[in-house]
Amino acid sequence: MATKAAVVIGVNKTGGLPVLRGAVAGAISFAQWAETNGFDVQLLTDETGPVTIDAISTAITKLVEARTYSQLIVHFSGHGLLRGTFELWMLSGAPEKSGEAVNVPLSIDYARNVGIPHVIFISDACRSLPTTILLNAVAGNAIFPVKSPTPRPRPQVDEFYATLLGDSAFEAPAADRAAENYKAVFTDCLLKGLTDTGEDATEIRREPKPLCHVISSWKLKDYLERTVPEAAAAISSSIEQVPDIRVESRLPNCFVDFPQRPVVAGFRGWASEESSHGSVSRENPTNRNPLSDDDQLQRFFAAFVGRPKIIAGLVLVSEANNRWSFETGVGFTVVGAKVTKAAATGLTVDVFEENGAAQIRVHPLPNLQRGASIFIQFDSGNCSILAILPEFIGTVVVEKGRVISVTYVPSGNSARYPGYAEHQEAIKLRHAVIATAARFGAFRIEPGMAARSANYLRALKAFDPTLCLYAAYAFAQIGAREEIVSVYEYMALELEPILFDVALLAGRLSSESPDRHRLAPFCPMLNQGWALLGPAEEFLPPSVRAARPSLLPGLWTTFGPEGADPLLEALSQHSLP
């Protein structure tokens, strides 16, 4: 009986979008490879009929309920869409039916609780922003069943994306250049890497016995990061495609094993004691603290050197100067847009302009721990909801009507300010790097460094609580629930309100929670939080749920003009459920 399975999805036709020519062919090729290598395969393509969310979730649920599989690969080829920083895979019924898409981050979150030790997501799809109102309304659904977290060892989830956030994935004519014979660049490179079983591609898995040749996800990651850009450039010098790959798995978990291939005596491979993903000679993120003083800067620039939009984003965030103090000790500076309206839950706000930027003075809460939200509308008509944090000044950077960065620093008349002032320039630089990296999907915490990274972020939390926000999302990416809970508990010990997103990721959204009145704001501040709400959406005020369809793409939650009235109604209610 097979212990590994694959659900392979290929969709060429999605309503209103160009018909693809290589998605189904790529899915079929991957399914054939999986069958040849001992996987139980469920192939779903639109060659014979529509591909639906129910068909996919049914196939996966059957595999989960069998309780016999130690590995599951979910491979998708088709149109992809980016909502904020989270993926949607478009199925046959999208976008006319907003639920006929796969919510990838929520599916990954649910996959961590189904009891399969190693799950691999492969996305050969664009990660483009929606270009129409109809596309922007696509919400999607999870394809894994909902299971309660258990004390079993945390599953290892690997994510293979064909391209970086905001970029396109390409297809091209196959070798015979027949009009009907196209290949998807990423899947083509993936299959070439998986069928190269020479000593340069494989390594030796020493446990469990007997010795076995394998291709690990780490090994495949290295291969794809080298070959995909080369394959794209071979199509045209103007084409750029750089894969985005996140690997958690370690041996004995691997992408594929070759138990029938004899192990040659003396072969060391990557799994030898000197280089088993732990040698200092191999560049392995788990050997380093990704958030040590200068390392995050070095890794960020190394990964994105030559990408002008990244550098421009870094400059924009780093040069955004906030007002150092308000008489009330609480307020916001808005850079990049005029403020046409501001309102807060039960508080008075004053809007004025100073030094070329909009300023919002907030009269402080009588109870510092009580959660409070602020509504800010810009001259574009778009609006945002943010947390009000006593004794902190927020800086909101807006670009093209959408919030791209939010930072908080201690007010000049607070007890924290002297400590901030001593390290102000270094802290501002790290604000800019982490905010920009998160905006473009490059800020991650590697599984092996989670605890050390958490300590670093907690130390800076006194100077910017959004660093706890980024930490919680980074931990959510790797399924480190215990670390998210520790971030939540750390915030709960402080006098300030607890950020809504942290409570959501920690599983602490409950009408019975003693901290429910400390949450701020009353909805997720990062766009990805909306994708991860799941059943917790019921915790949102009804008027906030009504505003959800007006969410705009971007890292930080920004609503279109039609969201303004429901959000103002939520403010007037002045309380969470």
Protein Blocks (a to p, Z undefined) as FASTA:
>chain_A
ZZbdcdddddfbdghiacdfklmmmmmmmmmmmmmnopacddddfkloccdfklmmmmmm
mmmmnopafbdcdddedddddehjaccdddfkbmklmmlccdfklmmmmmmmnopabacd
dddddfddcfbfklmmpnbjafbdcddddfbdcdddddddfbdehiacdddddfkopakl
ccdfklmmmmmmmmmccfklmccdfbdcdddddddfklmmmmmmmmmmmmmmmmpmkbcc
ddddddfbdcfbdfbdcfkbccdehilbjmbmklgopafkbccfklpcfkbfklmmmmmm
mmmgoilklmmmmmmmmmmccdfbdfkopacddehiacfbdcdehiacddddeehiacdd
ddddfblklccddddddfkopacdddddehiacddddeehiafbdcddddfkbfklmmmm
mmmmmmmmmmmmmmmmmmnopaccdfklmmmmmmmmmmmmmmomklmmmmmmmmmmnopa
klmmmmmmmmmmpmbdcdfklmmmnopacfkbmklmmgccfbdfbfklmmmnmmmlmmpc
fklmmmmmmpccdjbdcddfklmmmmmmmmmnopaZZ
